[in-house]
Amino acid sequence: MEQLILDVICKHVEEMKVIGSGQHGFTKGKSCLANLIAFYDGMTGWVDDSRAVDVVYLDFTKAFHTVSYNILVGKESYDIRV
């Protein structure tokens, strides 16, 4: 049943063009590497055109590891009841 629902939702999303071409996460045929290549291509194009380019990389990995899982689960269930 879950696979049937997933197939219907995916077909709808593709037909209605809900997800833009820039979306890479959770998209078939696109990966983190494809995202990086597209980003790099865009940035180098701007540099070639003598445009100013600033890039900021953020790593949230440790931020999520410092939050207690029990607090997150409790917060989620609280939000659902409200």
Secondary structure, 3 states (H helix, E strand, C coil): CHHHHHHHHHHHHHHCCCCCCCCCCCCCCCCHHHHHHHHHHHHHHHHHCCCCCCCCCCCCHHHHHCCCHHHHHHHHHHHHHC
